[in-house]
């Protein structure tokens, strides 16, 4: 057997299989086994907090119905938003997995086929050392784009409409609709919908540049608040000028 070509190929195959298993499974496991794993609460960062508070303003009735109202005290409100945001991220991940979204959307940028040109830098180990990446959603195929760093690239309203009626935004999209994430309309996400939207906006929020691909387009709600504040300041200035005259 060992003198024949088939025997040599058989032994070589076993050797390379063992080498691949050691180099790609055992060695990485030994290298990163002591790397601390972050809890969901530790994953709440300013970027996802912004998105979560933005949802409270975009969908005030739905948000109040499912998450309540924050305390008046600023410090207590800060802790409250962190707690509710972590709760939404965890529930959103559970529903994302339960609905099988990972079948069509991978969450791992591979070092092949110029994937980094399409979806940003190749995925790194520290991005997956947390509760929300257990197990890692490598995906089975890419019917849709990779979502490793999707958060912040599009507004929450866009994602809400896309979940409620995908073909309204992408006529040829094979993605199914998820009306059970809403109370009858795209602007009325229920608790599951708010959670999934939070989870999607969390993806990539840990990057220094958020989002990675394009300049951050500030929420229309925040812009409106700025315009109102500017108008109030201008009125105040004009009133002061009139009083001086």
Order of alpha helices (4+ residues) and beta strands (2+ residues): alpha-alpha-alpha-alpha-alpha-alpha-alpha-alpha-alpha
